[in-house]
Amino acid sequence: TILDAANLEPMPDMSYAHSLLPLCGESRSAAQWRDTLIAESGSKNQVSRSVHIDNCKAIFEPGSDVQVFDLDRDPHELENVAESPDYAGLLQRARTELAEYMAMIDMAPSIGVN
């Protein structure tokens, strides 16, 4: 987004990133915008990743079970619904989205993605 605002080309290894600038202009068309957000946090050796789909979040951390939270029902993330059959489709989609993202940035999938 910053590079786009400065009219600079992104680095070749950043082809997976998308600028938010089109959403800020007058057209503000979100019709072609992705509906999944993937966030990373931690250090190089211990990275936690979360996949946000609709109003749910799936968290993948090394050495931990996957956590899924329905942020509409549970905004404080107190009830892990990862084992609930009601969220099985969402969890599968989160795993697929994360695996595709990891492949796109050329990283081996891990932490419960498969």
N, C-alpha and C positions, 0 to 999 in steps of 0.2 A: 504494500500500500504506500509506504513512504517512497520507495523507488518510483512507483507509478506517478505519485504526486510531483516528484522532482523531474519527471520526464526522462528517467534513466532506465536502461534495460536491466532486467533481472539477470543474475549470474546463471550460467547454464545448469548448474546443479540445483536450481530453485524452481524448476519447471512445474513442480507439484503445487507451488503456492499460488494463491489467487489474490488479486488486489481487491480491497473493499471499496476502493474509490468509486466504482460505478454505482454502488448503493447510496452514495452520498450526494450525487448530482441531482439535477432536476428530473431526469428520467426515472431514477431509483427503481428500476425494474428488477425485482427479485425472481422473476419467472424462470430465469436460467441459472439461478444461484443454487448451489448445493444445499441439501437439507440435513446434512450431517456435519458435525463439528468434531474434530479430533484434537485433543490437547495433550501436551507432554509436559511433565515436570520431573524434577529430580536432577541427579548428576549423570555424567556420562556412563558410569558403571551401574547405576540403579535408576532406571527411568520408569516412571509410572505413566500409563496412557489411559485417557478416558475418551469414550465415544458418546457424543450427545446426539440422540435421535428423538425428534418430537420433544416431549417434556420428560424424557428419561435419560439416565446416564449410566453407562457401564464402565466400570473401572478395572483395568488390568494392571496388576502390580506383580513384579517378580517374586516368587515364593509365597504368594497369597492366592486364595480363592477369588474368583471373579465376583465383583459386587455389582448389583444393579439396583438403581433407585428410581422410583417414580416420583419425580419432583413436584407434580401436581398434588399428589396425595401425601407426600413425605418431603417437604422442602428442606428439612434439616438432616436428611439422609440417615435416618435412624433404623429403617427397616430394609434389610437386603432381600430383594425379591428374586434373586438369581435362580433359585430353585423352583420358583412358582411356574406351573405350566402356562399361566396367563402371559408370561413374559418370555417364553421359549423362542418365539419368532423374533422378538426384538433382540434377544441375546444372540441369536444366530446371525441376524443382520449386522449387529455390532461387530461380531467376530469377522464377518466377511468384509465389512468396510475397513476394519483395521488391517486385515491381511492385505487387502488391495493397496491401502496407503503405504504399508511397509514395503510392499513390492515396488511401488512407484518411487519411493525414496531409496530403493535398493538396500533394504535392511532385512535380515532374516527374521521371520515372524517368531515370536516367543510369547511367554507369559500368558498361556491359556488361550491363544488366538485360534489354534487349530482345533 
